[in-house]
């Protein structure tokens, strides 16, 4: 489903917490006790679930795969004066899963979605410690795989356009951004040998600008401050969770590349890190085969353990 129009046609809209979200849901349904947990894909800023289109066919051949566009992104609703937060996006992720009847899930997260996954891990820890009655219901996480993203806010190296969008001038810049500038900024975070094609750039631009989405990017990018505010909670989730984790990192990413992988390896217990040496910020677009080669063995291993009733840790 490489074409954006095909991706949109394969999904549907669900109303979650009063907002219309684009959801795409495919793969086998297995009701028996040995069924694999569905896999939830969480995308990044400023794009959409289409970022995972190169992985979709192979991932959904063996298991149910769910992806959705966060509020304010892609084909989902984009309320103009809304205060967008990562906490709300985590609520919506839980709402999507509940609406689909999913109670246990694996996660593959990229960029903005990485922090949403960290919040889901934090909530899982709270449910273990305080009980669901105190925290509220939510999915059990079978495993989490991270692609490049701001796992540690102090290591995040935002691009100049991101700094400007987060500044008081952000609203003006958001209205002024054109395709050429967008293409330069996006291409700058790809590896030198894995640059996006003109067709891919057209697709990304069409998604970002859908329903005027580029005009609210200054509101969406407030997540950078939210990461700093909640650092202890979200980094703490990495340090204390018993959920199996793997980081698949594009080393040449100027925003969250090798320096993040090195820090993760040094500070996260039982760190499981794979470095893709010649890849930038979008491994799932730049090297989908490399991502699948390092993701699927991890997923299948924990699916087998789950089928055997092994503990999470």
Beta strands, then each sheet from edge to edge (+ up, - down):
strand 1: 12-16
strand 2: 19-26
strand 3: 38-42
strand 4: 65-68
strand 5: 104-109
strand 6: 140-146
strand 7: 244-250
strand 8: 273-276
sheet 1: 1+ 2- 4+ 3+ 5+ 6+ 7+ 8+
end
